[in-house]
Amino acid sequence: MAEEKKEDYWKLLAKKQKEEIDRLKRKSSKGNDIWPIMAIILSIFLVAAIFGAGYFAMQYSNVNSSYQSLKTSFETLESQKDSLLLEKDSLTSQINTLNGKVTDLESENSQLSSQVTDLEKDLDDAKKEKEDALKEKDTEIEDLNAEIASLNNSIERYEAWIEQYKATIDALNEQLGETTEEMSDLEDILAQCIGCGICCVDIEAYGDPVYDGGTNSTAQLYDLYICFDTECTTCGGSYCSTSCCGPCSCYPYFCCPYIRIRFKVVYDLDTDTFSETVLSWYWYH
């Protein structure tokens, strides 16, 4: 639009200049000498006006172009402003959401810190309980070791006694052939039933030990049980008949043929020796 106005302006200006020159020519042809000078002066002003108008038109064009550019930029900025406002609202909402999450995380962190404190206290308590339990176990182990040592000593003594009991049985076997008729019956029983199978041999203390201050010795009665198989009747012989209905077992749950031999063991504290004496025997069938 500005270019069209500028072109019309130049055409109108050229037309007026031509008309003015023609008018001056007509007056000059009539013999008036001042008009040529006036024409020159007017031409100079006209040229100056033309250049001024051109300069003005150029400045107007530049200003108008700058205005249009600024207007376009302003419209673009207005459009970007709306977009930026929307983005600002979105970011503000996100910031509020993140602030809420930060608050939740701080609360959770506080709770976890409290739980950690509780767990550390529980751990310390558990360590103390464990230490106390270990001390108690150490005490129990010491007591057990003492008991084991005592049992080992007892086992050594029992092993020595067992050897003595074996010797007692051997001595008993020797006595069976040299004693009264009652002992001969015991020998016959053993001779008839020993081949049927011995279930077990057991020794039980009878009564309490008795200390004799005069001899500095201790006497203890023992019962030696020899239990035979319930099928002893298959061997024959008058002593092997039985009506036992239960399984073979030893004292105190007898349900099988057995012999009980009671003997006394005397332990001399001065010489640390044992002596045995057979007192009686009993045959159950």
C-alpha positions as CSV (number, residue, x, y, z in Angstrom):
1,M,0.0,0.0,0.0
2,A,2.8,2.4,0.9
3,E,4.6,1.7,-2.4
4,E,1.5,2.5,-4.5
5,K,1.1,5.9,-2.6
6,K,4.7,6.7,-3.3
7,E,4.4,6.0,-7.0
8,D,1.2,8.2,-7.3
9,Y,3.0,11.0,-5.5
10,W,5.9,10.9,-7.9
11,K,3.6,11.0,-10.9
12,L,1.6,13.9,-9.6
13,L,4.8,15.8,-8.8
14,A,6.2,15.3,-12.3
15,K,2.9,16.4,-13.9
16,K,2.9,19.6,-11.9
17,Q,6.6,20.3,-12.8
18,K,5.8,19.9,-16.5
19,E,2.7,22.2,-16.3
20,E,4.8,24.8,-14.5
21,I,7.6,24.6,-17.2
22,D,5.0,25.0,-20.0
23,R,3.5,28.0,-18.4
24,L,6.9,29.6,-18.0
25,K,7.6,28.9,-21.6
26,R,4.4,30.6,-22.7
27,K,5.2,33.7,-20.6
28,S,8.8,33.8,-21.9
29,S,7.5,33.8,-25.5
30,K,5.6,37.0,-24.8
31,G,8.8,38.9,-24.2
32,N,8.8,39.1,-20.4
33,D,12.6,38.6,-19.4
34,I,12.1,38.0,-15.6
35,W,10.3,34.7,-16.0
36,P,13.2,32.7,-17.3
37,I,15.0,33.6,-14.1
38,M,11.9,32.7,-12.1
39,A,11.7,29.4,-13.9
40,I,15.3,28.6,-13.0
41,I,14.7,29.5,-9.3
42,L,11.5,27.4,-9.3
43,S,13.3,24.5,-10.9
44,I,15.9,24.6,-8.2
45,F,13.2,24.6,-5.5
46,L,11.3,21.9,-7.4
47,V,14.4,19.7,-7.5
48,A,15.0,20.3,-3.8
49,A,11.3,19.5,-3.1
50,I,11.7,16.3,-5.2
51,F,14.7,15.2,-3.3
52,G,13.1,16.1,0.0
53,A,10.0,14.2,-0.9
54,G,12.1,11.2,-1.9
55,Y,14.0,11.3,1.3
56,F,10.8,11.6,3.2
57,A,9.3,8.7,1.3
58,M,12.3,6.5,2.0
59,Q,12.2,7.4,5.7
60,Y,8.5,6.7,5.8
61,S,9.0,3.3,4.1
62,N,11.7,2.3,6.6
63,V,9.6,3.5,9.6
64,N,6.5,1.7,8.2
65,S,8.6,-1.5,7.7
66,S,10.0,-1.2,11.2
67,Y,6.5,-0.6,12.5
68,Q,5.1,-3.7,10.7
69,S,8.0,-5.8,12.0
70,L,7.5,-4.6,15.6
71,K,3.8,-5.2,15.2
72,T,4.4,-8.8,14.1
73,S,6.9,-9.3,16.9
74,F,4.4,-7.9,19.4
75,E,1.7,-10.3,18.1
76,T,4.2,-13.1,18.3
77,L,5.1,-12.1,21.9
78,E,1.5,-11.9,22.8
79,S,1.0,-15.4,21.5
80,Q,4.1,-16.6,23.3
81,K,2.9,-14.8,26.4
82,D,-0.3,-16.9,26.6
83,S,1.7,-20.1,26.0
84,L,4.2,-19.1,28.7
85,L,1.4,-18.3,31.1
86,L,0.0,-21.8,30.5
87,E,3.4,-23.3,31.0
88,K,3.9,-21.2,34.1
89,D,0.6,-22.6,35.5
90,S,1.7,-26.1,34.7
91,L,5.1,-25.6,36.3
92,T,3.4,-24.1,39.4
93,S,1.2,-27.1,39.7
94,Q,4.2,-29.4,39.3
95,I,6.1,-27.4,42.0
96,N,3.1,-27.7,44.3
97,T,2.9,-31.4,43.7
98,L,6.7,-31.8,44.3
99,N,6.4,-29.8,47.5
100,G,3.7,-32.1,48.7
101,K,5.9,-35.1,47.8
102,V,8.8,-33.5,49.7
103,T,6.6,-33.1,52.7
104,D,5.5,-36.7,52.5
105,L,9.1,-37.9,52.1
106,E,10.2,-35.8,55.1
107,S,7.4,-37.3,57.2
108,E,8.3,-40.8,56.0
109,N,12.0,-40.1,56.7
110,S,11.0,-39.0,60.2
111,Q,9.1,-42.3,60.7
112,L,11.9,-44.4,59.3
113,S,14.4,-42.6,61.6
114,S,12.1,-43.4,64.6
115,Q,11.9,-47.0,63.4
116,V,15.7,-47.2,63.0
117,T,16.1,-45.9,66.6
118,D,13.7,-48.5,67.8
119,L,15.5,-51.3,65.9
120,E,18.8,-50.2,67.2
121,K,17.4,-50.3,70.7
122,D,16.0,-53.8,70.0
123,L,19.3,-54.8,68.6
124,D,21.1,-53.6,71.7
125,D,18.6,-55.4,73.9
126,A,19.0,-58.6,71.8
127,K,22.8,-58.4,72.0
128,K,22.6,-58.0,75.8
129,E,20.2,-60.9,76.0
130,K,22.5,-63.0,73.8
131,E,25.5,-62.1,76.0
132,D,23.5,-63.0,79.1
133,A,22.4,-66.3,77.4
134,L,26.0,-67.0,76.4
135,K,27.2,-66.4,80.0
136,E,24.4,-68.7,81.2
137,K,25.4,-71.3,78.6
138,D,29.0,-71.0,79.6
139,T,28.0,-71.6,83.2
140,E,25.9,-74.6,82.1
141,I,28.8,-75.9,80.0
142,E,31.2,-75.6,83.0
143,D,28.6,-77.4,85.2
144,L,28.3,-80.1,82.5
145,N,32.0,-80.4,82.2
146,A,32.2,-80.9,85.9
147,E,29.5,-83.5,85.7
148,I,31.2,-85.2,82.8
149,A,34.5,-85.3,84.8
150,S,32.6,-86.8,87.7
151,L,30.9,-89.3,85.4
152,N,34.2,-90.2,83.9
153,N,35.6,-90.9,87.3
154,S,32.4,-92.9,88.1
155,I,32.7,-94.8,84.8
156,E,36.3,-95.7,85.7
157,R,35.2,-97.0,89.0
158,Y,32.2,-98.9,87.5
159,E,34.5,-100.4,84.9
160,A,36.7,-101.6,87.8
161,W,33.6,-102.9,89.5
162,I,32.5,-104.8,86.4
163,E,35.8,-106.6,86.3
164,Q,35.2,-107.5,89.9
165,Y,31.7,-108.7,89.1
166,K,33.1,-110.9,86.3
167,A,35.5,-112.3,88.8
168,T,32.6,-112.8,91.1
169,I,30.7,-114.8,88.5
170,D,33.7,-116.9,87.8
171,A,34.1,-117.6,91.5
172,L,30.3,-118.4,91.7
173,N,30.7,-121.0,88.9
174,E,33.5,-122.6,90.9
175,Q,31.4,-122.7,94.0
176,L,28.5,-124.4,92.2
177,G,30.4,-127.6,91.9
178,E,31.5,-127.7,95.6
179,T,28.4,-126.4,97.5
180,T,25.3,-128.0,99.0
181,E,22.6,-129.7,97.0
182,E,20.7,-126.3,96.7
183,M,23.7,-124.9,94.8
184,S,23.9,-128.0,92.7
185,D,20.3,-127.3,91.6
186,L,21.4,-123.8,90.5
187,E,24.2,-125.4,88.5
188,D,21.7,-127.7,86.9
189,I,19.4,-124.8,86.0
190,L,22.2,-122.9,84.4
191,A,23.4,-125.9,82.6
192,Q,20.0,-126.7,81.1
193,C,18.9,-123.1,80.2
194,I,22.1,-121.4,79.2
195,G,21.8,-123.0,75.8
196,C,18.4,-121.5,75.2
197,G,19.8,-118.0,75.1
198,I,20.3,-115.3,77.7
199,C,18.3,-112.2,77.1
200,C,20.3,-110.0,79.4
201,V,22.3,-109.8,82.6
202,D,21.6,-106.9,85.0
203,I,23.0,-105.9,88.3
204,E,20.9,-103.8,90.7
205,A,21.9,-102.4,94.1
206,Y,19.8,-103.7,97.0
207,G,19.3,-101.3,99.8
208,D,21.8,-98.6,100.8
209,P,25.5,-98.9,101.4
210,V,26.6,-99.4,105.0
211,Y,29.8,-98.0,106.4
212,D,31.8,-99.9,109.0
213,G,34.0,-97.6,111.0
214,G,35.9,-100.5,112.6
215,T,37.2,-101.9,109.3
216,N,37.0,-98.5,107.4
217,S,35.0,-100.2,104.7
218,T,31.7,-99.9,102.9
219,A,29.4,-102.8,102.2
220,Q,26.7,-102.8,99.5
221,L,24.3,-105.6,98.6
222,Y,23.7,-106.3,94.9
223,D,21.2,-108.6,93.0
224,L,22.6,-110.2,89.8
225,Y,19.8,-111.0,87.3
226,I,20.3,-113.6,84.6
227,C,17.2,-113.6,82.3
228,F,16.6,-116.4,79.8
229,D,14.6,-116.7,76.5
230,T,10.9,-117.5,77.0
231,E,11.4,-120.5,74.7
232,C,13.6,-122.1,77.3
233,T,11.1,-125.1,77.4
234,T,12.4,-126.3,74.0
235,C,15.6,-127.3,75.7
236,G,13.9,-129.8,77.9
237,G,14.6,-130.4,81.6
238,S,12.4,-130.0,84.6
239,Y,13.8,-126.6,85.4
240,C,12.9,-125.1,82.0
241,S,9.2,-125.3,82.0
242,T,7.5,-121.9,82.1
243,S,4.1,-120.3,81.3
244,C,5.5,-116.8,80.7
245,C,3.4,-114.9,78.3
246,G,5.4,-111.7,77.7
247,P,8.6,-110.7,76.0
248,C,12.0,-111.2,77.5
249,S,13.1,-108.2,79.5
250,C,15.2,-107.4,82.6
251,Y,14.5,-105.9,86.0
252,P,12.2,-104.4,86.9
253,Y,9.8,-105.6,84.2
254,F,10.3,-109.3,84.4
255,C,8.2,-111.6,82.3
256,C,10.6,-114.4,81.5
257,P,12.6,-117.1,83.4
258,Y,15.4,-115.5,85.4
259,I,17.8,-116.3,88.2
260,R,18.5,-113.7,90.9
261,I,21.8,-114.1,92.8
262,R,22.3,-111.8,95.8
263,F,25.8,-111.0,96.9
264,K,27.7,-108.5,99.0
265,V,30.5,-106.3,97.9
266,V,32.8,-104.8,100.5
267,Y,35.0,-101.9,99.5
268,D,38.1,-101.4,101.7
269,L,38.9,-97.7,101.8
270,D,42.4,-98.2,103.2
271,T,43.5,-100.7,100.4
272,D,41.1,-99.5,97.7
273,T,40.1,-103.1,97.0
274,F,36.8,-105.1,96.6
275,S,35.7,-108.4,98.0
276,E,32.5,-110.3,97.1
277,T,30.4,-112.9,98.9
278,V,27.4,-114.8,97.5
279,L,24.5,-114.7,100.0
280,S,21.6,-116.4,98.2
281,W,19.9,-117.2,94.9
282,Y,16.4,-117.4,93.5
283,W,15.0,-119.2,90.4
284,Y,11.8,-117.7,88.8
285,H,10.0,-119.8,86.1
